[in-house]
Structures are given as structure tokens and as C-alpha cells.
Amino acid sequence: MNVEKHTKKMYDQFGKEYQKTRKEKHKSRLYNEFLEVPCMIKAVGNIKGKKLLDIGCGAGVHIKKYLSKGAKCRGMDISKSMIDMAKQNCPNVDFKIGPMTKLPYKNSSFDIVTASLSVDYIKNLIPVFKEISRVLKKGGVFYYSNESPIASARERYEDKNFKIFGIGKFIDKKTGKQIALGRGWNERLAKWEMVPGMLMKTYNKTFRTQLKSLREAGFELIDLIDCKPTTTFRKYEPAAFKIFSKFPLFSIYVSQKK
Ligand SMILES: C[S@@+](CC[C@H](N)C(=O)[O-])C[C@H]1O[C@@H](n2cnc3c(N)ncnc32)[C@H](O)[C@@H]1O
């Protein structure tokens, strides 16, 4: 089964459970609510009156906030289960179900396109970015977030003295043994479990691939924002707050259609 079909199947089957864990103190889901969401909402700035499309909109968490900032929103997602929740969250918004490789909108329809943690599921970004460019007006802005290549480069290591998930040089002072950790420069398909049984496959991309893909699709990168954890995040996850105050877990790429 290809990754697109697999992603749809997983979100259709486990989407409700996944969404529920985002509200609970849970070892990874708070990263969405208290790291990515506030960072993206701040990044888009003043969007009053703007026509905005959210791609891979999930349960409509961002759209609800964009609406409260006065934007005219639409949303799309590959999963029916996620869109069902989005419709409940934002009853007056027009949502569509489908893959982001074929957007069901006319050329030059939007001032802004956003994609929060959803392009990670795409192997080849260029056709998707071209679709996004097609539906954006000239001068329109595309914001997408994903796992930072810095976070993706972390590697796990364990022996009797160390348990590490990181990048860099680690020295065992007793033995003098040196451990070099990092995943190198290769792009890879990451396989991980989102909630029990929900096995995800996402693509880690280098900065270069992302910049090249944006350029080939007719975008100019105007900003790259690393998401800093909020004080609310510190309240719920003090240990993770310390870690992600030192390096970014998520980043937001801000690009303009030329
Ligand atoms: C991690 S969730 C994020 C949801 C939402 N953007 C948020 O941050 O709350 C990823 C979303 O991307 C959607 N998605 C993944 N691949 C997609 C594709 N090829 N086309 C459209 N949506 C996709 C999934 O169904 C899921 O709802």
C-alpha cells in the first residue's frame, strides 16, 4: 500500500483517538497544541478578511483560530474521519475530502495557504507545492510546518552507561569511549506509532530539498521560524520544555508566490 493510502487508512481508523489524545497530558500530543499551533497562529499574523485554505486541516483546530482572527476559511484533508470532526468544530466552513496532490479549487482562489504538520506525509513535495502555487493568488503566502531537520537528525543509542537520543559527540569519561550520533544527511522514511496501533510513515526532508522544491514551484522563501515552546507547554511538560528550548522540534516555512 502506498504512503498516501496508508495515511488515509490510519487517520480514518484512529483519527478520533488521536485527536482525543491531543487534549490530554500525553507524551507527544501536547507538542501539537502548545508548540506548533501557537507558533503557526502567530506566524500568519493579521489575516482579517483574507481567503485562507488549510491543507491537511485535520479536525479544524487551526481553522477555528483563523476564523476568530477574521479570515474566510476553507479546509481539506485526505481523511473523512478528520473532516467529520472539522465540520463539528467549524460548522460554517466548507471542507473537502481528498489528497493534497489534487486540490479541488480554482486557480488563484486564495490569499493564504497553510499546512500544519501535513506535508511530512508527502514523498515528492514539488507536485504538491505546484498545486498550492496554482490555487494561490500572485503574491499570496504559503505557510507550512514540519519536523525540523535538526530534530529529525537525532539518533537513539543505549549501552550500560548511556541512554541518548541526540546528535553530537558523547564521551564516556570512565572508558574514554567516544560515541558519534546523528542520522547523517540522507532523507528517510520514518516509521513511528502515533497512538497504539496507529503506525505512521512520514518523510524527513533536508533543508535543501525543501528550498529546492519551493523554488521549483515558483515560491520565494521569506522566513523560516523555529517554534519555541510556550509557558503553557512548560506547565504541562517541564522536561520537554527544557529540551525544545535548546533546539527546534518544529519549524515553519513562509514563502511567497512570485
Ligand atoms: C498530524 S495531522 C495534523 C492535522 C492538523 N493540520 C493539525 O495540525 O491539527 C496530519 C493531517 O494531514 C492529513 N494528510 C496526510 N496526508 C495527506 C494528503 N496526502 N492529502 C491531504 N491530507 C493529508 C491527515 O489526514 C491528517 O489529518
The ligand as a Tripos MOL2 file, in Angstrom:
@<TRIPOS>MOLECULE
LIG
   27    29     1     0     0
SMALL
NO_CHARGES

@<TRIPOS>ATOM
      1 C1         -0.6120   15.4560   12.1520 C.3       1 LIG1
      2 S1         -2.1840   15.7130   11.4260 S.3       1 LIG1
      3 C2         -2.3250   17.4830   11.5290 C.3       1 LIG1
      4 C3         -3.7410   17.9620   11.4280 C.3       1 LIG1
      5 C4         -3.8990   19.4690   11.5390 C.3       1 LIG1
      6 N1         -3.2080   20.1520   10.4660 N.3       1 LIG1
      7 C5         -3.3900   19.9530   12.8710 C.2       1 LIG1
      8 O1         -2.2250   20.3450   12.9650 O.co2     1 LIG1
      9 O2         -4.1690   19.9250   13.8450 O.co2     1 LIG1
     10 C6         -1.8630   15.4560    9.6750 C.3       1 LIG1
     11 C7         -3.0970   15.5980    8.8030 C.3       1 LIG1
     12 O3         -2.6750   15.5810    7.4340 O.3       1 LIG1
     13 C8         -3.6130   14.8280    6.6930 C.3       1 LIG1
     14 N2         -2.9560   14.3220    5.4740 N.ar      1 LIG1
     15 C9         -1.9030   13.4720    5.4050 C.ar      1 LIG1
     16 N3         -1.5780   13.2100    4.1310 N.ar      1 LIG1
     17 C10        -2.4460   13.9170    3.3640 C.ar      1 LIG1
     18 C11        -2.6100   14.0650    1.9500 C.ar      1 LIG1
     19 N4         -1.8090   13.4010    1.0900 N.pl3     1 LIG1
     20 N5         -3.5910   14.8820    1.4940 N.ar      1 LIG1
     21 C12        -4.4040   15.5380    2.3740 C.ar      1 LIG1
     22 N6         -4.2990   15.4410    3.7240 N.ar      1 LIG1
     23 C13        -3.3240   14.6300    4.2180 C.ar      1 LIG1
     24 C14        -4.0270   13.7180    7.6520 C.3       1 LIG1
     25 O4         -5.2240   13.0940    7.2790 O.3       1 LIG1
     26 C15        -4.1050   14.4680    8.9800 C.3       1 LIG1
     27 O5         -5.3800   14.9730    9.2410 O.3       1 LIG1
@<TRIPOS>BOND
     1     1     2 1
     2     2     3 1
     3     2    10 1
     4     3     4 1
     5     4     5 1
     6     5     6 1
     7     5     7 1
     8     7     8 2
     9     7     9 1
    10    10    11 1
    11    11    12 1
    12    11    26 1
    13    12    13 1
    14    13    14 1
    15    13    24 1
    16    14    15 ar
    17    14    23 ar
    18    15    16 ar
    19    16    17 ar
    20    17    18 ar
    21    17    23 ar
    22    18    19 1
    23    18    20 ar
    24    20    21 ar
    25    21    22 ar
    26    22    23 ar
    27    24    25 1
    28    24    26 1
    29    26    27 1
@<TRIPOS>SUBSTRUCTURE
     1 LIG1         1 GROUP 0 **** ****
